[in-house]
C-alpha cells in the first residue's frame, strides 16, 4: 500500500501534492491513507513542507515511481 501511495503522489503534477488529492487519486478517503503517509514520513521517504502538503525527500523520485510502478486502477 505504501508503494501505491507513493505512485499516486507521483501522478499528481505538483512538487507538494495535498493529502486529499493523493487520497482521491487512490480512490480512498484521507483518513484511510493517513497511516500510510505517517509511516512514509517516519521512514524518511516523504515529508510535509506545510500542513496537508506532502513532498518526496529525494529529487526526481516522482519520475522514478512513474517509470517502475503502474498506477493501480
N, C-alpha and C positions, 0 to 999 in steps of 0.2 A: 504494500500500500504506500510506503514511503516513496518508492520509485514512481508510482503513479502520481503522487503529489508533486514531485519534482518535475515530472514530464508535463503535467498540467500547468505548472508555474512557468515552464519554458514556453508553452504555447501562447501565453499572453504577451503581447508586444509592449512590454513596459520594463524599465530597469528595476522597478519595485512594485510588483503586482499586489493588489489588495487581497486580503484573505477571502473576502466574499467572492471576488472574481475567480479565484482559484477553486473555491468550493463549487461555484456554478459550472466551471469547466469540467469538474469531476462529476457533475450532476449529483451533488451532495449538499447537505446543509453545513453551515460554518461550524456548528457545534460537533458535527460528525468528523470533521477533518482537523479540528483544533489539537487533539492529541498527537496527530502526525506532525503538525507544524512544530509543536513544542519538542517533540523527540528529535526532529531535524535540527532545531536550534541548539539543543543540548549536544548533538553530535558535531556541530560546527559546519554543517553543510549550508545553512542559510542563517540569516539574521534579520532583525526587524529594525530598519533605519528610522521608522516612526510608527506610531500607533496604527495597527491594522495593515501596515505595509510589510512586504517580505522581499528579500533580495538574496541572491546567491553570494556566497563568500568567495567563490572562485570566478575570476573573469572568464567570459565566454562559455561558462558551464551550460547555459541555456542552449547554445548551438550544439554542444556535445550531446545533451539529452535528446534533442530533436533528431540527431543522426542515429543514435543507438537504440532508442525505445520508441515503439509505435504508440501513438495516443490511443488509449482504450476508448471504445465507443460506448 
